[in-house]
Amino acid sequence: MGVDQSHVVTAAEAIRHPENLKGTHIVVVGGGETGCETAVFLAMDKGMDVTLLGRRNRLAPSAGPIAESALMKHLQQYVKKIYINTECVEIRERSLICRQGANTAELPADTVILASGMKEIPETAELFHNCAAEFLCIGDSNEVGNVRTAVRQGYDTALNV
């Protein structure tokens, strides 16, 4: 698929070091909260030409209503090219092949940002297991979520300590 190329980075890398992104055509692959927020950040704060691809028929489906409203407003205002029900098929040197139903298209892509999913890494959390008398695993080290789910898990866990 081409994810191992030098112009392909993760959303975390793009947010931490936007100065390292190449070219003027930026494509964010992933229509969840991370992908939408990354697209807004790069378009609104950094003035980049951003295209957003989402596989589902709705962007940021796990966002709460207030966050979703603000995110959609900013997406509409700053991210001019948004595709839903669209999947990335192949990443090439200066473009990206995507498919929407039976139709395929080639989009210019100087940098491709992957924001299409995260997974928990319990091994990393376990490194801190001996730092306290009692150790409880919450947040992304237990199950990938968003800020709302992490705060809720923290609250619920604290009540039971």
C-alpha positions as protocol buffer text, in pm:
chain_id: "A"
residue {
  index: 1
  type: MET
  ca { x: 0 y: 0 z: 0 }
}
residue {
  index: 2
  type: GLY
  ca { x: 300 y: 233 z: 32 }
}
residue {
  index: 3
  type: VAL
  ca { x: 290 y: 324 z: 402 }
}
residue {
  index: 4
  type: ASP
  ca { x: 665 y: 269 z: 440 }
}
residue {
  index: 5
  type: GLN
  ca { x: 760 y: 564 z: 218 }
}
residue {
  index: 6
  type: SER
  ca { x: 940 y: 871 z: 355 }
}
residue {
  index: 7
  type: HIS
  ca { x: 650 y: 1109 z: 289 }
}
residue {
  index: 8
  type: VAL
  ca { x: 408 y: 901 z: 499 }
}
residue {
  index: 9
  type: VAL
  ca { x: 383 y: 994 z: 868 }
}
residue {
  index: 10
  type: THR
  ca { x: 150 y: 933 z: 1159 }
}
residue {
  index: 11
  type: ALA
  ca { x: -87 y: 1197 z: 1293 }
}
residue {
  index: 12
  type: ALA
  ca { x: 123 y: 1220 z: 1609 }
}
residue {
  index: 13
  type: GLU
  ca { x: 437 y: 1295 z: 1405 }
}
residue {
  index: 14
  type: ALA
  ca { x: 252 y: 1555 z: 1196 }
}
residue {
  index: 15
  type: ILE
  ca { x: 121 y: 1736 z: 1504 }
}
residue {
  index: 16
  type: ARG
  ca { x: 458 y: 1730 z: 1683 }
}
residue {
  index: 17
  type: HIS
  ca { x: 663 y: 1837 z: 1382 }
}
residue {
  index: 18
  type: PRO
  ca { x: 446 y: 2005 z: 1114 }
}
residue {
  index: 19
  type: GLU
  ca { x: 761 y: 2177 z: 984 }
}
residue {
  index: 20
  type: ASN
  ca { x: 881 y: 1835 z: 859 }
}
residue {
  index: 21
  type: LEU
  ca { x: 581 y: 1781 z: 630 }
}
residue {
  index: 22
  type: LYS
  ca { x: 674 y: 1785 z: 264 }
}
residue {
  index: 23
  type: GLY
  ca { x: 514 y: 1988 z: -14 }
}
residue {
  index: 24
  type: THR
  ca { x: 184 y: 2169 z: -35 }
}
residue {
  index: 25
  type: HIS
  ca { x: -66 y: 1883 z: -83 }
}
residue {
  index: 26
  type: ILE
  ca { x: -133 y: 1710 z: 248 }
}
residue {
  index: 27
  type: VAL
  ca { x: -372 y: 1413 z: 265 }
}
residue {
  index: 28
  type: VAL
  ca { x: -498 y: 1291 z: 602 }
}
residue {
  index: 29
  type: VAL
  ca { x: -621 y: 931 z: 589 }
}
residue {
  index: 30
  type: GLY
  ca { x: -874 y: 871 z: 866 }
}
residue {
  index: 31
  type: GLY
  ca { x: -1204 y: 1040 z: 943 }
}
residue {
  index: 32
  type: GLY
  ca { x: -1212 y: 974 z: 1317 }
}
residue {
  index: 33
  type: GLU
  ca { x: -1146 y: 1239 z: 1579 }
}
residue {
  index: 34
  type: THR
  ca { x: -769 y: 1219 z: 1538 }
}
residue {
  index: 35
  type: GLY
  ca { x: -783 y: 1259 z: 1160 }
}
residue {
  index: 36
  type: CYS
  ca { x: -1034 y: 1544 z: 1175 }
}
residue {
  index: 37
  type: GLU
  ca { x: -840 y: 1729 z: 1445 }
}
residue {
  index: 38
  type: THR
  ca { x: -513 y: 1682 z: 1257 }
}
residue {
  index: 39
  type: ALA
  ca { x: -669 y: 1814 z: 936 }
}
residue {
  index: 40
  type: VAL
  ca { x: -812 y: 2119 z: 1116 }
}
residue {
  index: 41
  type: PHE
  ca { x: -482 y: 2191 z: 1294 }
}
residue {
  index: 42
  type: LEU
  ca { x: -279 y: 2179 z: 972 }
}
residue {
  index: 43
  type: ALA
  ca { x: -531 y: 2378 z: 768 }
}
residue {
  index: 44
  type: MET
  ca { x: -634 y: 2637 z: 1029 }
}
residue {
  index: 45
  type: ASP
  ca { x: -316 y: 2688 z: 1232 }
}
residue {
  index: 46
  type: LYS
  ca { x: -54 y: 2610 z: 968 }
}
residue {
  index: 47
  type: GLY
  ca { x: -236 y: 2726 z: 654 }
}
residue {
  index: 48
  type: MET
  ca { x: -175 y: 2401 z: 466 }
}
residue {
  index: 49
  type: ASP
  ca { x: -379 y: 2263 z: 176 }
}
residue {
  index: 50
  type: VAL
  ca { x: -535 y: 1957 z: 341 }
}
residue {
  index: 51
  type: THR
  ca { x: -752 y: 1681 z: 200 }
}
residue {
  index: 52
  type: LEU
  ca { x: -932 y: 1452 z: 446 }
}
residue {
  index: 53
  type: LEU
  ca { x: -1037 y: 1094 z: 365 }
}
residue {
  index: 54
  type: GLY
  ca { x: -1287 y: 910 z: 585 }
}
residue {
  index: 55
  type: ARG
  ca { x: -1398 y: 550 z: 528 }
}
residue {
  index: 56
  type: ARG
  ca { x: -1732 y: 586 z: 700 }
}
residue {
  index: 57
  type: ASN
  ca { x: -2038 y: 788 z: 601 }
}
residue {
  index: 58
  type: ARG
  ca { x: -1983 y: 1022 z: 897 }
}
residue {
  index: 59
  type: LEU
  ca { x: -1676 y: 1202 z: 1027 }
}
residue {
  index: 60
  type: ALA
  ca { x: -1567 y: 1171 z: 1392 }
}
residue {
  index: 61
  type: PRO
  ca { x: -1849 y: 931 z: 1483 }
}
residue {
  index: 62
  type: SER
  ca { x: -1726 y: 883 z: 1842 }
}
residue {
  index: 63
  type: ALA
  ca { x: -1707 y: 1254 z: 1923 }
}
residue {
  index: 64
  type: GLY
  ca { x: -1955 y: 1394 z: 2172 }
}
residue {
  index: 65
  type: PRO
  ca { x: -2215 y: 1639 z: 2040 }
}
residue {
  index: 66
  type: ILE
  ca { x: -2037 y: 1958 z: 2151 }
}
residue {
  index: 67
  type: ALA
  ca { x: -1698 y: 1848 z: 2021 }
}
residue {
  index: 68
  type: GLU
  ca { x: -1854 y: 1721 z: 1699 }
}
residue {
  index: 69
  type: SER
  ca { x: -2031 y: 2050 z: 1637 }
}
residue {
  index: 70
  type: ALA
  ca { x: -1712 y: 2254 z: 1680 }
}
residue {
  index: 71
  type: LEU
  ca { x: -1508 y: 2009 z: 1475 }
}
residue {
  index: 72
  type: MET
  ca { x: -1755 y: 2008 z: 1185 }
}
residue {
  index: 73
  type: LYS
  ca { x: -1765 y: 2388 z: 1184 }
}
residue {
  index: 74
  type: HIS
  ca { x: -1387 y: 2410 z: 1161 }
}
residue {
  index: 75
  type: LEU
  ca { x: -1365 y: 2133 z: 900 }
}
residue {
  index: 76
  type: GLN
  ca { x: -1615 y: 2311 z: 677 }
}
residue {
  index: 77
  type: GLN
  ca { x: -1436 y: 2642 z: 719 }
}
residue {
  index: 78
  type: TYR
  ca { x: -1074 y: 2534 z: 676 }
}
residue {
  index: 79
  type: VAL
  ca { x: -1052 y: 2192 z: 509 }
}
residue {
  index: 80
  type: LYS
  ca { x: -1172 y: 2244 z: 154 }
}
residue {
  index: 81
  type: LYS
  ca { x: -1152 y: 1883 z: 30 }
}
residue {
  index: 82
  type: ILE
  ca { x: -1330 y: 1622 z: 238 }
}
residue {
  index: 83
  type: TYR
  ca { x: -1422 y: 1275 z: 116 }
}
residue {
  index: 84
  type: ILE
  ca { x: -1643 y: 1036 z: 314 }
}
residue {
  index: 85
  type: ASN
  ca { x: -1717 y: 671 z: 227 }
}
residue {
  index: 86
  type: THR
  ca { x: -1371 y: 675 z: 72 }
}
residue {
  index: 87
  type: GLU
  ca { x: -1080 y: 442 z: 135 }
}
residue {
  index: 88
  type: CYS
  ca { x: -713 y: 473 z: 57 }
}
residue {
  index: 89
  type: VAL
  ca { x: -608 y: 199 z: -183 }
}
residue {
  index: 90
  type: GLU
  ca { x: -245 y: 287 z: -257 }
}
residue {
  index: 91
  type: ILE
  ca { x: 9 y: 552 z: -166 }
}
residue {
  index: 92
  type: ARG
  ca { x: 244 y: 654 z: -444 }
}
residue {
  index: 93
  type: GLU
  ca { x: 546 y: 886 z: -454 }
}
residue {
  index: 94
  type: ARG
  ca { x: 344 y: 1206 z: -513 }
}
residue {
  index: 95
  type: SER
  ca { x: -16 y: 1088 z: -505 }
}
residue {
  index: 96
  type: LEU
  ca { x: -270 y: 866 z: -337 }
}
residue {
  index: 97
  type: ILE
  ca { x: -519 y: 632 z: -501 }
}
residue {
  index: 98
  type: CYS
  ca { x: -857 y: 625 z: -329 }
}
residue {
  index: 99
  type: ARG
  ca { x: -1181 y: 443 z: -393 }
}
residue {
  index: 100
  type: GLN
  ca { x: -1537 y: 556 z: -333 }
}
residue {
  index: 101
  type: GLY
  ca { x: -1773 y: 274 z: -419 }
}
residue {
  index: 102
  type: ALA
  ca { x: -1685 y: 158 z: -773 }
}
residue {
  index: 103
  type: ASN
  ca { x: -1499 y: 480 z: -857 }
}
residue {
  index: 104
  type: THR
  ca { x: -1127 y: 535 z: -807 }
}
residue {
  index: 105
  type: ALA
  ca { x: -940 y: 864 z: -812 }
}
residue {
  index: 106
  type: GLU
  ca { x: -581 y: 980 z: -786 }
}
residue {
  index: 107
  type: LEU
  ca { x: -524 y: 1272 z: -549 }
}
residue {
  index: 108
  type: PRO
  ca { x: -206 y: 1478 z: -528 }
}
residue {
  index: 109
  type: ALA
  ca { x: -21 y: 1397 z: -204 }
}
residue {
  index: 110
  type: ASP
  ca { x: 319 y: 1540 z: -115 }
}
residue {
  index: 111
  type: THR
  ca { x: 267 y: 1415 z: 241 }
}
residue {
  index: 112
  type: VAL
  ca { x: 28 y: 1143 z: 359 }
}
residue {
  index: 113
  type: ILE
  ca { x: -74 y: 1141 z: 724 }
}
residue {
  index: 114
  type: LEU
  ca { x: -205 y: 818 z: 871 }
}
residue {
  index: 115
  type: ALA
  ca { x: -477 y: 872 z: 1129 }
}
residue {
  index: 116
  type: SER
  ca { x: -669 y: 554 z: 1065 }
}
residue {
  index: 117
  type: GLY
  ca { x: -661 y: 385 z: 1402 }
}
residue {
  index: 118
  type: MET
  ca { x: -463 y: 326 z: 1714 }
}
residue {
  index: 119
  type: LYS
  ca { x: -413 y: 24 z: 1932 }
}
residue {
  index: 120
  type: GLU
  ca { x: -347 y: -13 z: 2298 }
}
residue {
  index: 121
  type: ILE
  ca { x: 6 y: -96 z: 2416 }
}
residue {
  index: 122
  type: PRO
  ca { x: -31 y: -259 z: 2758 }
}
residue {
  index: 123
  type: GLU
  ca { x: 340 y: -349 z: 2765 }
}
residue {
  index: 124
  type: THR
  ca { x: 431 y: 19 z: 2796 }
}
residue {
  index: 125
  type: ALA
  ca { x: 196 y: 68 z: 3091 }
}
residue {
  index: 126
  type: GLU
  ca { x: 343 y: -239 z: 3261 }
}
residue {
  index: 127
  type: LEU
  ca { x: 682 y: -63 z: 3274 }
}
residue {
  index: 128
  type: PHE
  ca { x: 531 y: 152 z: 3552 }
}
residue {
  index: 129
  type: HIS
  ca { x: 376 y: -139 z: 3745 }
}
residue {
  index: 130
  type: ASN
  ca { x: 632 y: -127 z: 4028 }
}
residue {
  index: 131
  type: CYS
  ca { x: 616 y: 250 z: 4078 }
}
residue {
  index: 132
  type: ALA
  ca { x: 334 y: 235 z: 4331 }
}
residue {
  index: 133
  type: ALA
  ca { x: 179 y: -1 z: 4584 }
}
residue {
  index: 134
  type: GLU
  ca { x: -132 y: -26 z: 4370 }
}
residue {
  index: 135
  type: PHE
  ca { x: -126 y: -8 z: 3990 }
}
residue {
  index: 136
  type: LEU
  ca { x: -434 y: 24 z: 3771 }
}
residue {
  index: 137
  type: CYS
  ca { x: -428 y: 33 z: 3394 }
}
residue {
  index: 138
  type: ILE
  ca { x: -664 y: 290 z: 3234 }
}
residue {
  index: 139
  type: GLY
  ca { x: -686 y: 501 z: 2920 }
}
residue {
  index: 140
  type: ASP
  ca { x: -514 y: 405 z: 2596 }
}
residue {
  index: 141
  type: SER
  ca { x: -288 y: 156 z: 2774 }
}
residue {
  index: 142
  type: ASN
  ca { x: -602 y: -46 z: 2845 }
}
residue {
  index: 143
  type: GLU
  ca { x: -839 y: 36 z: 2560 }
}
residue {
  index: 144
  type: VAL
  ca { x: -808 y: 299 z: 2288 }
}
residue {
  index: 145
  type: GLY
  ca { x: -1059 y: 578 z: 2324 }
}
residue {
  index: 146
  type: ASN
  ca { x: -1074 y: 954 z: 2328 }
}
residue {
  index: 147
  type: VAL
  ca { x: -1036 y: 1223 z: 2594 }
}
residue {
  index: 148
  type: ARG
  ca { x: -1394 y: 1170 z: 2710 }
}
residue {
  index: 149
  type: THR
  ca { x: -1349 y: 796 z: 2763 }
}
residue {
  index: 150
  type: ALA
  ca { x: -1008 y: 844 z: 2929 }
}
residue {
  index: 151
  type: VAL
  ca { x: -1146 y: 1101 z: 3176 }
}
residue {
  index: 152
  type: ARG
  ca { x: -1443 y: 875 z: 3250 }
}
residue {
  index: 153
  type: GLN
  ca { x: -1216 y: 575 z: 3310 }
}
residue {
  index: 154
  type: GLY
  ca { x: -997 y: 786 z: 3538 }
}
residue {
  index: 155
  type: TYR
  ca { x: -1299 y: 909 z: 3732 }
}
residue {
  index: 156
  type: ASP
  ca { x: -1452 y: 562 z: 3769 }
}
residue {
  index: 157
  type: THR
  ca { x: -1117 y: 411 z: 3871 }
}
residue {
  index: 158
  type: ALA
  ca { x: -1051 y: 683 z: 4128 }
}
residue {
  index: 159
  type: LEU
  ca { x: -1392 y: 620 z: 4287 }
}
residue {
  index: 160
  type: ASN
  ca { x: -1301 y: 255 z: 4337 }
}
residue {
  index: 161
  type: VAL
  ca { x: -955 y: 307 z: 4486 }
}
